[in-house]
Amino acid sequence: MKQYVFTILLTAAVTFVLSWAVWRLSLKYKLYPGIRERDVHKTPTPRLGGIAMFLGVVAAFAVSSQHPFFAIVWSQPHEIYALLGATGLIVLVGVFDDLWDLDWTIKLGAQFLAAGVIAWFGKLQIYTLPLGGMTIFSSWASFALTVFSIVVVMNAVNFIDGLDGLVAGVCLIANAVFFAYSYMVFRDTGASSYFNLASFIAAVLIGACIGFLPLNWSPARLFMGDAGALMLGLLMACSAISITGNFDPAMMGDNDEFGRSQLLGAFIPILLPVVVVLLPLIDFGLAVVRRMSRGKSPFSPDRKHLHHRMLDMGHSDRDAVLIFYAWTALVSLSVLLMYIGTTLEWPGDYLIGVAYGVVGVAACLVVTFLPSRRPAQPPAVTAPPSPETSTENAR
């Protein structure tokens, strides 16, 4: 465990230092776009934080290559090189978009290319599903399902990037829960080493989010932009995909081998990776349906995302972000508690997780639909700040 803690701290430190450097350089050379109609923040703010997050991730992988504890993953270096190469590609395209607003078709094409690199060259694919020993019926089906899953998660995470600290905090919570799950599932299945690529990626992303949040918390001085949000989505998808190839799917549904509940033993390996990004997936799905029903591109921007609706209801930007955090923690921890309850034979098995979820849903519904103030008027656009002054945003 201490090696993972070291990875988190290292990634956080590198990301924080580089985020501060990127912020200063962006202000010095005026590397920030103007305010768009759909934006909520009132001050032009640099969007290049994704560069710092990416370099923090690269630093963590570089150090891990020299650490004996992580040698098992570097036994197949093509997987890591493909992962980092695809991540670098998507960050580069994201930076261009953050500076010059690329056409959505270019961005989508780059996303499919990056996902294809991971699936084809990295061989990181969904080969099996832990549902009664189900195996993907062909290599092309496995490739297509993997690429589609990565692209969907990338866009889902990117779509909720609209308030100070929202994506970084949601991904921090989601990856923390997923890290705990992936670590425990290797322990519970008797693996000789608790190290695995899924846990390592989750730990790296936890560190990147921790290091970035100080400059991204409201009032934010730096945004991660498409580069950072797409990177988080890509790596989170790869983390979830990588764990499906580490176990025999028949074992995952076996009461004796994997928990006492056949239902949970079969579905948790799929359910938990999905619920940790449930909020972004819901927002993404609603956006696609909403835009296509109006005859528009599913990637055409608008001001109807869940965080926009929260602001229109009367929540402050900070309150809205904290409510999103609460929902993310609620759904992910509920499923994690169900898993823990079945493996540790708690009374009622998964009922503690269900009870936590029911109480949590009631509490979250109350705070969601009872905002603390009336809807605010759209803020006026002001001049950009200097590095010595604080930046106020309600992105």
Disulfide bonds with the S-S distance in Angstrom:
none
